[in-house]
Amino acid sequence: MIQEVRVTIKPDIPDPVGEEILYEINHTLHIRSVKKVRCARVFRFEGITEDEAIFLAEKLLAEEVFQSCRVNGPVFEDAATVLEVAYKPGVMNPEVSSLLKAAADLGLAGLIAADASRLYGFYGHGVRAEDIKKITGKLLVNATVERLITEKPETLLIHGAPGRTAVIPLRNMDDTQLMALSRDRLFLNLTEMQAIREYFTGIGRDPTDCEVEIIAQTWSEHCVHKTFKAELLVNGRKKEPLLHRLKEVTESLRHPLVLSAFVDNSGVMEFYEGLAICGKVETHNSPSAIEPYGGAMTGSGGVFRDIMGTGRGAKVVASTDMFCFAPPGTDPADIPSGCLHPHYLLRRVVAGVRDYGNRMGIPTNNGSVHFHPGFRAKPSVIVGAYGILPAALGRKGEPEPGDVALAAGGRTGRDGIHGATFSSGEMTDRTVEVNASAVQIGHAIEEKRLLDAILAVRDKGLIRAITDCGAGGFASAIGEMGAKTGARIALDRAPLKYPGLDPWEILLSESQERMVIAAAPEHAAQIIKICRDFNVEATVLGEFTGAGRFEATYSGETVMDLDMEFLHHGLPQQAREAVWRRPQFAEPAKPPVPEDWPALYRRVMGHLNVCSKELIVRQYDHGVQGTNALPPYGGLYGDAPNDAVILAPVPGKPYGMVISHGLNPALNRIDPYYGSLWAAAEAASNAAAAGADPAELMLIDNFIWPFPDEELLGALDRAVDACVDFARATGMPFISGKDSLSSTYRDSDGKVIKIPPVLCVSAFGRIPDIRKTVSTDFKQAGSRLVLAGYRDAAEMGGSVYYKLAGYAGNNLPKINPANLTKTLKAVHRAVSTGQALACHDISEGGLAAALAEMCFGGNTGAAVNIPPAEPAANFLFNETAGCFLLELDAGADAGSIFDDVPFRVIGETTLEPVISVGQDGARLFTVTLSELKEAWQEPMKEVFHR
Amino acid sequence: MKPKVCILRTDGTNCDEETFYAYEKAGASCRMVHVNQLRLKEENLAGYQILALPGGFSYGDDVHSGKILAVELTSFLKDQLAAFVAAGKPVLGICNGFQVLVRTGLLPDLTIGEISAALITNDSSHFECRWVKLLVEQSNCIFTAGLEDTIMDVPVAHAEGKFYTGRSTLAKIENNRQVVFRYADTQGRPAASYPANPNGSLNAIAGICDASGRILGLMPHPERYVETTQHPNWRRLTGANQPHGLAVFHNAVNYARQM
């Protein structure tokens, strides 16, 4: 018998969540028949009496101060329609464990299962069935993980038979049968399938499902980066594999601060006083495309675990998020079938990042959102994390034969099966049906207590090696840790969320919030005890052997016995051909001259790629841990964006870390080489503008590319060359990176949509004294405004200004990294010596946008003079990265700061809150800060209703 | 002798280190104590002079913010809590800690197990992180001694921070001067509207104490402003600025020293 408790907010008290949903229904779905929405919670309990349910309602579920409740009875009986939305069975519902815990704390012994869901009451005359269907489908239910509840369930328990292992008769399969097996399940090509067949033919037996699955996972593009390791022929010329080039340039730089590059879960650099800092950036595009809330959550959770699993365990100190979406106002008819609308995606991705980071207490304080119609079939969702750890524990640990393999954290379920292979395949209109299990909901508190436990275990010196369970689950974590030694695990020892998993599912499950620790066997009991103190489950799964094999048993029976050498090195190296031809875009012969300058200025500020993203940042707890020395938004009204975030991760110490990033999908389309240089220059410039020393910055690359055909591979090759050239010229090493080559969508007619290629470059570094850094807001009237850096203002290709005029253009900013290095040094000099009162780098929207944002921050105006003979629009709206606008005290000597770096005094700050621009002694236009700010804040207000 | 502070943590507590640092900076000696250690009797509140319930998302804020921890405390640690309070020792609940204090019944009325107020979903319906101004009211709260009528800059970061209660309880805490902090506008007046009042709290209430003034709960985070460079606009500040949050911790430490 199931007991049901329904809890509502009392009718005379506002229901903000209901109001928010109503707004979405009215304004986004344009359904006017619904006049009011009320929300309720539904709790279900199995194994207790109705009296006990009433007791729980009073003590736990409903607070009489503002709520009412009903046990085993309906609510909202006066509503036109009532909908109940619940997670599907088997999908992680984080609330359930709390219900069980609190019931036990209250002394209820009989409770065996619980569930929680949401109920909505819709009010209004003339609410039609089709309205409700649309509200359900577009707003309230994501069918991947959720469902409507229409009747009382019989039971809340998930039953299952004991797991079984199948043998796959692979040796007798012909090529067609091999590919039939691969499709939708393994995502391997014929050569790879043939290599597997050859291996098992050689050892004289057929593989188990465990073995086939683990090979497919280990060999997936997501895990092994086949394209980045392939031999390349570009336009007929042989070139080194992409990954090799990136690693080689980092090695050649021999940067003295690098502790660990490309070998661990994140890149590690020296910090101060025996500490190290580390950074990792990941993409989570495929899950976020079909379930944005869970996808963003598990993306954050995964990259946090990468930090936790760095060296011998690190504390996570920051989170970053970079998104690319189609414009939120996109006509729903333009969204391909099987894809979600960007308005919904943006809101739900933000909610996912928010709910995971905030609950874990990790400040999300650097990020950006880019909009381009090309992302309508699949967004790019990039999440980063940064950490701190003792430098002595900063290098990756190695298990020794005889060490135990402990699994710690969440239990293993069927969720996330095939995540690695799924992420490696292209998305189709069938993706949602076939791969629903690849998406899951994160449980931030599970991961938070796991982080607390790991740091406690680490501080006792008990960790020999640690890694997270990400793509590929135990298979990948233990397979990689034991690659040199070998490992033997008993799959039936893994704690399960519910019975019925087959051994291969336990092996491959990507259930979140799990880590694997290698430790000396005599330490196992102590580790398990410490974990238990933090309410974390830890279990010895097996040991590292020294036999060079990856073995698994289930109920005493061997279900996997593979040669580690074959598993990790049996994958045939790919040879790929690439071609590069520069596309041509429409370009005006002469720069278009606007008729109405203030109107144009407002349109630039209100462009989606320039507009304020403050409303997103406000939803993130960007201040938790108390470390912000330069927050994402500052200035008099807290609404002026800074270029980078500076954290003081050790309270009371003068030193800090800086985090920034850059990306520009618009430029990448025109030329991936210069687009990528721009991204790297933007990342470094953002850090330098705040006061970072360019000699102490590290870089992280994230290539998000469509499944590469010859041309896209040619583009990728150019992007990698740009990174290599940038690193060599500036001396900034790439120490971590990731490629995701699945930004492709194929519809039911076979038509392919290639999502715009993105290179995101993240930068992080150390700063000896946070007091010698600067924010972007103007500090006073009467200061001199100096534009510094190398640019050819005629290079307007890819700019927002061109876009508004209807052009993409070809003549994009061509940044010279050697020159950039000189500029960055000069800017660092200006800031660290205290001569710059404010500094902002130039990016989307150009000098005009940077100037306006600096004015907003200080509520200060500016008077600017454009040099004679310079086209005014180019001067104001050119977007060459690596240029800076600085506020210098009227008495400062710009010449001594900038030396041979080009600079120009372009005007001064003023008291009156207007921006006035003149040329040749005549006034070109004047515009008020308030009209610019209104235009700049409007687009995200539209999405986030504030 | 440095007063000993118990920084109570559990699954999802995430402002424990800042709170620890703030109290240490104010001259206390802090210890992180997991609620499991109290349940297992490895630790006892009697060994401490100050109790701090830091911010975070205890047990995910499932069901209600702070609810699961409040149930745990009232189920297992009622006697220890009652003894601690009866001994006249200060208790500070910040953000999630405030939510826990209200849901245990310790605030506003010292009635463990009886709830008379609530912190409910922000009017904006979602989490919000921003710096606000707080007006320090006249009260007998020991944490704000000497700060009355000043304006503090501190951040808020919460989704369920709207102070709500029935008319009679509201009148009672107002008449008893149990309101310690109110959200204020730029002129320092109690703020009725967003964003100065970030959550829609009744009477702009940001923090309250019990009748004795020794138990304080507030939604904003004073522990995030105990160093000058934690202020979002520290570069614009002129003159000698004592970080505003620090005084709250100093007051508690000074009070505990004289106990």
Boltz contact constraints between the chains, C-beta under 6 A:
constraints:
  - contact:
      token1: [A, 16]
      token2: [B, 121]
      max_distance: 6.0
  - contact:
      token1: [A, 16]
      token2: [B, 123]
      max_distance: 6.0
  - contact:
      token1: [A, 16]
      token2: [B, 125]
      max_distance: 6.0
  - contact:
      token1: [A, 17]
      token2: [B, 125]
      max_distance: 6.0
  - contact:
      token1: [A, 20]
      token2: [B, 125]
      max_distance: 6.0
  - contact:
      token1: [A, 60]
      token2: [B, 71]
      max_distance: 6.0
  - contact:
      token1: [A, 63]
      token2: [B, 115]
      max_distance: 6.0
  - contact:
      token1: [A, 63]
      token2: [B, 118]
      max_distance: 6.0
  - contact:
      token1: [A, 65]
      token2: [B, 118]
      max_distance: 6.0
  - contact:
      token1: [A, 66]
      token2: [B, 118]
      max_distance: 6.0
  - contact:
      token1: [A, 66]
      token2: [B, 120]
      max_distance: 6.0
  - contact:
      token1: [A, 66]
      token2: [B, 164]
      max_distance: 6.0
  - contact:
      token1: [A, 94]
      token2: [B, 60]
      max_distance: 6.0
  - contact:
      token1: [A, 95]
      token2: [B, 62]
      max_distance: 6.0
  - contact:
      token1: [A, 98]
      token2: [B, 59]
      max_distance: 6.0
  - contact:
      token1: [A, 98]
      token2: [B, 62]
      max_distance: 6.0
  - contact:
      token1: [A, 98]
      token2: [B, 68]
      max_distance: 6.0
  - contact:
      token1: [A, 102]
      token2: [B, 68]
      max_distance: 6.0
  - contact:
      token1: [A, 102]
      token2: [B, 71]
      max_distance: 6.0
  - contact:
      token1: [A, 105]
      token2: [B, 71]
      max_distance: 6.0
  - contact:
      token1: [A, 105]
      token2: [B, 72]
      max_distance: 6.0
  - contact:
      token1: [A, 105]
      token2: [B, 75]
      max_distance: 6.0
  - contact:
      token1: [A, 354]
      token2: [B, 127]
      max_distance: 6.0
  - contact:
      token1: [A, 358]
      token2: [B, 127]
      max_distance: 6.0
  - contact:
      token1: [A, 359]
      token2: [B, 57]
      max_distance: 6.0
  - contact:
      token1: [A, 361]
      token2: [B, 14]
      max_distance: 6.0
  - contact:
      token1: [A, 361]
      token2: [B, 56]
      max_distance: 6.0
  - contact:
      token1: [A, 445]
      token2: [B, 11]
      max_distance: 6.0
  - contact:
      token1: [A, 445]
      token2: [B, 12]
      max_distance: 6.0
  - contact:
      token1: [A, 445]
      token2: [B, 60]
      max_distance: 6.0
  - contact:
      token1: [A, 448]
      token2: [B, 12]
      max_distance: 6.0
  - contact:
      token1: [A, 449]
      token2: [B, 11]
      max_distance: 6.0
  - contact:
      token1: [A, 533]
      token2: [B, 36]
      max_distance: 6.0
  - contact:
      token1: [A, 535]
      token2: [B, 11]
      max_distance: 6.0
  - contact:
      token1: [A, 618]
      token2: [B, 128]
      max_distance: 6.0
  - contact:
      token1: [A, 618]
      token2: [B, 129]
      max_distance: 6.0
  - contact:
      token1: [A, 618]
      token2: [B, 130]
      max_distance: 6.0
  - contact:
      token1: [A, 619]
      token2: [B, 126]
      max_distance: 6.0
  - contact:
      token1: [A, 619]
      token2: [B, 127]
      max_distance: 6.0
  - contact:
      token1: [A, 621]
      token2: [B, 129]
      max_distance: 6.0
  - contact:
      token1: [A, 621]
      token2: [B, 157]
      max_distance: 6.0
  - contact:
      token1: [A, 622]
      token2: [B, 129]
      max_distance: 6.0
  - contact:
      token1: [A, 623]
      token2: [B, 129]
      max_distance: 6.0
  - contact:
      token1: [A, 623]
      token2: [B, 155]
      max_distance: 6.0
  - contact:
      token1: [A, 623]
      token2: [B, 157]
      max_distance: 6.0
  - contact:
      token1: [A, 623]
      token2: [B, 224]
      max_distance: 6.0
  - contact:
      token1: [A, 626]
      token2: [B, 18]
      max_distance: 6.0
  - contact:
      token1: [A, 626]
      token2: [B, 224]
      max_distance: 6.0
  - contact:
      token1: [A, 626]
      token2: [B, 230]
      max_distance: 6.0
  - contact:
      token1: [A, 629]
      token2: [B, 229]
      max_distance: 6.0
  - contact:
      token1: [A, 631]
      token2: [B, 232]
      max_distance: 6.0
  - contact:
      token1: [A, 634]
      token2: [B, 232]
      max_distance: 6.0
  - contact:
      token1: [A, 634]
      token2: [B, 233]
      max_distance: 6.0
  - contact:
      token1: [A, 651]
      token2: [B, 21]
      max_distance: 6.0
  - contact:
      token1: [A, 770]
      token2: [B, 229]
      max_distance: 6.0
  - contact:
      token1: [A, 775]
      token2: [B, 235]
      max_distance: 6.0
